[in-house]
Amino acid sequence: MGEYTGKLARRIKGQASETGGTILTAEYVSPGAIRIGGELFSHSVRRNPDCTAQAGDTVLAAQIGSSFYIICKVV
């Protein structure tokens, strides 16, 4: 796990306990968009720069409030 990924995971863990976060899988569409259950989300989507996902890949993401954080590609 890259240094940035570790920092991101700690930040998500800290925010999730305060705001009620959810970890989920999603289809990667682009750096600023993911698809969950057929619904496209393109607002407040942040991608880990260490994530090597390409369009169509499954990614692990965290939802905190109305924001989504792409953590990594699922292999």
C-alpha positions as CSV (number, residue, x, y, z in Angstrom):
1,M,0.0,0.0,0.0
2,G,1.4,3.4,-1.0
3,E,2.0,6.2,1.4
4,Y,-0.9,8.2,0.0
5,T,-3.2,5.2,0.2
6,G,-2.4,4.7,3.9
7,K,-3.0,8.4,4.7
8,L,-6.3,8.3,2.7
9,A,-7.4,5.2,4.7
10,R,-6.7,6.8,8.0
11,R,-8.5,10.0,7.0
12,I,-11.6,8.0,5.8
13,K,-11.6,6.0,9.0
14,G,-11.5,9.1,11.1
15,Q,-14.2,10.9,9.2
16,A,-16.4,7.8,8.9
17,S,-16.7,7.5,12.7
18,E,-17.9,11.2,12.8
19,T,-20.2,11.2,9.8
20,G,-21.2,7.6,9.3
21,G,-19.2,6.4,6.2
22,T,-19.7,3.3,4.1
23,I,-17.2,1.1,2.2
24,L,-18.5,-0.3,-1.1
25,T,-17.5,-1.5,-4.5
26,A,-18.2,0.5,-7.6
27,E,-17.5,0.5,-11.3
28,Y,-14.7,2.9,-12.3
29,V,-15.8,5.2,-15.1
30,S,-13.2,8.0,-15.0
31,P,-11.1,9.8,-12.5
32,G,-14.1,11.8,-11.4
33,A,-16.9,9.3,-11.9
34,I,-18.1,5.9,-10.6
35,R,-21.2,3.8,-11.2
36,I,-22.9,2.1,-8.3
37,G,-25.9,-0.2,-9.0
38,G,-26.3,1.3,-12.5
39,E,-26.4,4.9,-11.2
40,L,-23.6,7.3,-12.2
41,F,-22.0,9.5,-9.6
42,S,-19.8,12.3,-10.9
43,H,-20.1,15.0,-8.2
44,S,-17.8,14.9,-5.1
45,V,-15.8,11.9,-6.4
46,R,-12.1,11.9,-5.4
47,R,-9.6,9.4,-6.6
48,N,-6.5,8.1,-4.9
49,P,-3.6,9.0,-7.3
50,D,-2.0,5.6,-6.5
51,C,-5.1,3.9,-8.0
52,T,-4.4,2.3,-11.3
53,A,-8.0,1.6,-12.3
54,Q,-9.2,1.9,-15.9
55,A,-12.8,2.4,-17.2
56,G,-14.8,-0.8,-16.4
57,D,-12.7,-1.9,-13.5
58,T,-14.2,-2.6,-10.1
59,V,-12.9,-0.3,-7.3
60,L,-13.2,-0.1,-3.6
61,A,-14.7,3.2,-2.6
62,A,-15.8,4.9,0.6
63,Q,-18.9,7.1,0.8
64,I,-18.8,9.7,3.5
65,G,-21.8,12.0,3.5
66,S,-22.3,12.9,-0.1
67,S,-18.7,12.4,-1.1
68,F,-17.1,9.3,-2.6
69,Y,-13.4,8.4,-2.3
70,I,-11.9,5.9,-4.7
71,I,-9.4,3.9,-2.7
72,C,-8.0,1.2,-5.0
73,K,-8.7,-1.2,-7.8
74,V,-10.2,-4.6,-6.8
75,V,-8.1,-7.4,-8.1
